[in-house]
Amino acid sequence: MSIASLITIYVALALGVICAVGIYSELHRRRFGPTHSEDRVFRCIKCGLVYTDDADVDRSRCSGCGKLNEPIVF
């Protein structure tokens, strides 16, 4: 085997290992990482408190002052 072939095989194996580790870490992050929350975000018009509630709620009561609020639209 020539030196060029050995270097090519070494570089190909190194890149393969790096790609395999990258794919493994991405799959691990997706499996055990935090998921996107489906909650709605609300901001109280009376006291200014920002809070979340379930996605199926159209109006939510502020835990600070008790006022009903509409969700924030981004």
C-alpha positions as CSV (number, residue, x, y, z in Angstrom):
1,M,0.0,0.0,0.0
2,S,1.2,3.4,-0.8
3,I,1.5,6.4,1.6
4,A,-1.4,8.2,-0.3
5,S,-3.7,5.2,0.2
6,L,-2.9,5.0,3.9
7,I,-3.5,8.7,4.4
8,T,-6.8,8.5,2.5
9,I,-8.0,5.5,4.6
10,Y,-7.0,7.3,7.8
11,V,-8.8,10.5,6.9
12,A,-11.9,8.6,5.7
13,L,-12.0,6.6,9.0
14,A,-11.5,9.7,11.1
15,L,-14.3,11.6,9.3
16,G,-16.6,8.5,9.6
17,V,-16.0,8.4,13.3
18,I,-16.7,12.1,13.7
19,C,-19.9,11.7,11.7
20,A,-21.0,8.7,13.7
21,V,-20.4,10.6,17.0
22,G,-22.3,13.6,15.7
23,I,-25.3,11.5,14.6
24,Y,-25.3,9.7,17.9
25,S,-25.2,12.9,20.0
26,E,-28.0,14.4,17.9
27,L,-30.2,11.4,18.4
28,H,-29.4,11.4,22.1
29,R,-30.2,15.1,22.4
30,R,-33.6,14.6,20.7
31,R,-34.5,11.6,22.9
32,F,-33.6,13.1,26.3
33,G,-33.6,16.8,25.6
34,P,-36.5,19.1,26.6
35,T,-39.5,19.1,24.3
36,H,-41.2,22.1,22.9
37,S,-44.1,23.3,25.2
38,E,-47.5,23.5,23.6
39,D,-48.7,26.0,26.3
40,R,-50.0,29.4,25.4
41,V,-48.4,32.5,26.8
42,F,-50.5,35.2,28.6
43,R,-49.7,38.6,29.9
44,C,-51.9,40.2,32.5
45,I,-53.2,43.7,31.4
46,K,-53.7,44.7,35.0
47,C,-50.5,43.6,36.8
48,G,-48.2,42.8,33.9
49,L,-47.5,39.2,35.0
50,V,-46.4,36.9,32.1
51,Y,-47.5,33.2,32.6
52,T,-48.5,30.1,30.6
53,D,-51.6,28.0,30.5
54,D,-52.8,24.9,28.5
55,A,-53.1,25.2,24.7
56,D,-56.8,24.5,24.8
57,V,-57.6,27.6,27.0
58,D,-58.8,30.7,25.2
59,R,-58.8,33.0,28.3
60,S,-56.8,32.4,31.4
61,R,-57.0,33.8,34.9
62,C,-53.9,35.6,36.2
63,S,-52.4,33.9,39.2
64,G,-51.3,37.3,40.6
65,C,-54.4,39.4,40.5
66,G,-57.2,37.1,39.2
67,K,-58.0,39.0,36.0
68,L,-59.0,37.1,32.8
69,N,-56.6,37.6,30.0
70,E,-56.3,36.8,26.3
71,P,-53.2,34.9,25.0
72,I,-50.3,36.8,23.4
73,V,-50.1,36.4,19.6
74,F,-46.5,36.3,18.3
